[in-house]
Amino acid sequence: MSLKTSPAALARASVLALSSTLALAACGGDASMSGADSGSADSSGAPGADGASAATTSDAAATRGAPAGPALHLEEVVVRDPARRDMPAYRLLVPEGWELEGGVTPVGPGFHMLPLFSDVTVRAPDGRGARFWGLLEFGYADRVPLPLFAPYEGRPFFPIPDSLGSYWRQVFELSPAEGVTDLEVVSERVLKDATKHVREMLAPLAESTRQENRQLAMTGESKEFSVDARELVLRYLQDGEPVRATVFATFRQSIYRYPDGSIRAAMWNIDHMYAMFAPEGVDATTDPAIAAVVRSRREDPAWQQEIQRWYLAKNRQIVAEGNAKIAAAARAAATARTTQTQDVLDISFQGWKSRNAANDAGHASSVNAIHERTTYAQPGGTTVDLPSHYRNVYTDGQGHYVLHDDANWDIGADPAWNQRDWQRIEPVR
């Protein structure tokens, strides 16, 4: 894996820099930023032999030197937050030979209502890849003469788009990524089951909106709250070659309106957005390497708590300054971020399946089954989530993993692998 970083990019505090990194997320513009390191966790997924025979060492396996079928080698990468003592923000698996670009970037003082900017791309030499963003939060009001992305009440100024595709078109027209032309929105749809799930999670925000509207009724003003999960398909040319990207995100709006319907103040968000892209003719949504990357991304719990503390501190500051309305918006942002768990977008792969409540003993295993990942017990007493469907899984206890299905391949007899002490690990029961 190749890691691209740029120290100068770490200092980009203007939202103009944000707009350029957002210009065409799925298309592979180099948005190098700070904050990632590799821990080197090798995975070899080798679909080959059907595993029907016993997994025993044979002369053929000892001399073959590789498992049957294509091998997928993965490295675990830790993306760090330089604004919070360089603490781990999240981890993901990156296939060998692919490049990781970007990271977590501190915000400038003009955007004090945002905890960070985050933008990470993982790309293969052949043009396949995935891209991830953090929380994208914007502010807007009618009759405010500001340019796009200018600081506005601590957030980038941007009119509320009528769709996710409309947002992408506007950003692309403002600052297209290098080598990208002919952006086309192929389709956009609301993901029904994912939307139902996220609305259930954010029900307290919808209820607070209803209560606030009762208070606003005598003034003639009103408040709107909406949220849904969306799938957007884009097509474009990258250096003249056709590429197709599938983007998933939750799209959230909180709008205050004057009696005449114009917008007095609004905050709108694109949450947990990620894109999977590949040359035209290759389905990125079913590509196993891309799936391994996307499904491996997990936020660090300690970092999540740090971000939550940031929101709470921001809320206390705003209350002290006497602005209860903005404080309420800050609390809402904190609630939304901590409530919207990763599985809101994981379900974009296979559709939503009903499952038990979070305190049910079978919850974790059912979630993993939906997302095609399995939790394995490691020798030191910890656990790790790895792609499912492999019969043979090994670790060296140092963050390296090998997964394969070849019943005749002995990793201990393969000179390419036997420099390490591999131990077989089993799923948590």
Buried (B, 14 or more C-beta within 10 A) or exposed (E): BEBBBBEEBBEBBBBBBBBBBBBBBBBBBBBBBBBBBBEBBBBBBBBBBEBEEEBEEBEEBBEBEBBBBEBBBBBBBBBBBBBBEEBBBBBBBBBBEBBBBBBBBBBBEBBBBBBBBBBBBBBBEEBBBBBBBBBBBBBBBBEBEBEBBBBBBBBBBBBBBEBBBBBBBBBBEBBBBEBBBEBEBEEBEEBEBBBEBBBEBBEEBEEBBEEBBEEBEEEEBBBEBEBBBBBBBBBBBBEEEEBBBBBBBBBBBBBBBBEEEEBBBBBBBBBBBBBBBBBEEBEBBEBBBBBBBBBBBEBBEEBBEBBBEBBEEBBEEBBEEEBEEBBBBBBBBBBBBEBBBBBBBBBBBEEBEEBEEEEEEEEBBBBBBBBBBBBBBBEEEEBBBBBBEBEBBBBBEEBBBBBBBBBBBBBEBBEEBEEBEBEEBEBBE
